[in-house]
Amino acid sequence: MKASDFLKKYEREQGKLEQDEEEHSLQAHAKERAKHPGHLNAGTPYDWEDLEAYRKELERLDKEGPGGSTGDPKKG
């Protein structure tokens, strides 16, 4: 095998290894999540219910202003 052929093969293999490592590393995943801060991808179903109730309460506050709620978003 010629040295140039060996170098080409070596570079291809190193490129594949670097791509595989980058795709599956914790650091790469963290960077990808940091690019999209508005996307939530964690929590229990109860957390999601609380988040929805919180968002509805914020919408209500935007429309009506403070003071119109009894404190329980399910009653209002």
The 8 nearest C-alpha neighbors of each residue, nearest first, counted from 0:
[[1, 2, 4, 5, 3, 6, 8, 7],
 [2, 0, 4, 3, 5, 6, 7, 8],
 [1, 3, 5, 4, 6, 0, 7, 8],
 [2, 4, 6, 5, 1, 7, 0, 8],
 [5, 3, 7, 1, 2, 6, 8, 0],
 [4, 6, 2, 8, 3, 7, 9, 1],
 [7, 5, 9, 3, 8, 4, 10, 2],
 [8, 6, 10, 4, 9, 5, 11, 3],
 [9, 7, 11, 5, 6, 10, 4, 12],
 [8, 10, 6, 12, 7, 11, 5, 13],
 [9, 11, 13, 7, 12, 8, 6, 14],
 [12, 10, 14, 8, 9, 13, 7, 15],
 [11, 13, 15, 9, 14, 10, 16, 8],
 [14, 12, 16, 10, 15, 11, 17, 9],
 [13, 15, 11, 17, 12, 16, 10, 18],
 [16, 14, 12, 18, 13, 17, 19, 11],
 [15, 17, 13, 19, 18, 14, 20, 12],
 [16, 18, 20, 14, 19, 15, 21, 13],
 [19, 17, 21, 15, 16, 20, 22, 14],
 [20, 18, 16, 22, 21, 17, 15, 23],
 [21, 19, 17, 23, 18, 22, 24, 16],
 [20, 22, 18, 24, 19, 23, 27, 17],
 [21, 23, 19, 20, 24, 18, 27, 28],
 [24, 22, 20, 21, 19, 25, 27, 28],
 [23, 25, 27, 26, 21, 20, 22, 28],
 [26, 24, 28, 27, 29, 23, 21, 30],
 [25, 27, 29, 24, 28, 30, 21, 23],
 [28, 26, 30, 24, 29, 25, 21, 31],
 [29, 27, 31, 25, 30, 26, 32, 24],
 [30, 28, 26, 32, 31, 27, 25, 33],
 [29, 31, 33, 27, 28, 32, 26, 34],
 [30, 32, 28, 34, 33, 29, 27, 35],
 [33, 31, 29, 34, 35, 30, 28, 36],
 [32, 34, 30, 35, 31, 36, 29, 28],
 [33, 35, 31, 32, 36, 30, 29, 37],
 [36, 34, 33, 32, 37, 38, 31, 39],
 [37, 35, 38, 33, 34, 32, 39, 31],
 [38, 36, 35, 39, 34, 33, 32, 40],
 [37, 39, 36, 35, 40, 32, 34, 33],
 [40, 38, 41, 37, 36, 42, 35, 32],
 [39, 41, 38, 42, 32, 37, 43, 36],
 [42, 40, 39, 43, 46, 47, 44, 38],
 [41, 43, 46, 44, 47, 40, 45, 39],
 [42, 44, 46, 45, 47, 41, 48, 49],
 [43, 45, 47, 46, 48, 42, 49, 41],
 [46, 44, 48, 43, 47, 49, 42, 50],
 [47, 45, 43, 49, 44, 48, 42, 50],
 [46, 48, 50, 44, 45, 49, 51, 43],
 [49, 47, 45, 51, 50, 46, 52, 44],
 [50, 48, 52, 46, 47, 51, 53, 45],
 [49, 51, 47, 53, 48, 52, 46, 54],
 [52, 50, 54, 48, 53, 49, 47, 55],
 [53, 51, 49, 55, 50, 54, 56, 48],
 [52, 54, 50, 56, 51, 55, 49, 57],
 [53, 55, 57, 51, 56, 52, 50, 58],
 [56, 54, 58, 52, 57, 53, 59, 51],
 [55, 57, 59, 53, 54, 58, 60, 52],
 [58, 56, 60, 54, 59, 55, 61, 53],
 [59, 57, 55, 61, 56, 60, 54, 62],
 [58, 60, 56, 62, 57, 61, 63, 55],
 [61, 59, 64, 57, 63, 62, 58, 65],
 [60, 62, 58, 59, 64, 63, 57, 65],
 [63, 61, 59, 60, 64, 58, 57, 65],
 [64, 62, 60, 59, 61, 65, 67, 66],
 [63, 65, 60, 61, 62, 66, 67, 59],
 [66, 64, 60, 67, 63, 68, 61, 59],
 [65, 67, 68, 64, 69, 63, 60, 70],
 [68, 66, 65, 63, 69, 64, 60, 59],
 [67, 69, 70, 66, 75, 71, 72, 65],
 [70, 68, 71, 67, 75, 74, 72, 66],
 [69, 71, 68, 72, 74, 75, 67, 73],
 [70, 72, 73, 69, 74, 75, 68, 56],
 [73, 71, 75, 74, 70, 52, 56, 68],
 [74, 72, 71, 75, 52, 70, 56, 69],
 [75, 73, 72, 71, 69, 70, 68, 52],
 [74, 72, 73, 68, 71, 69, 70, 67]]
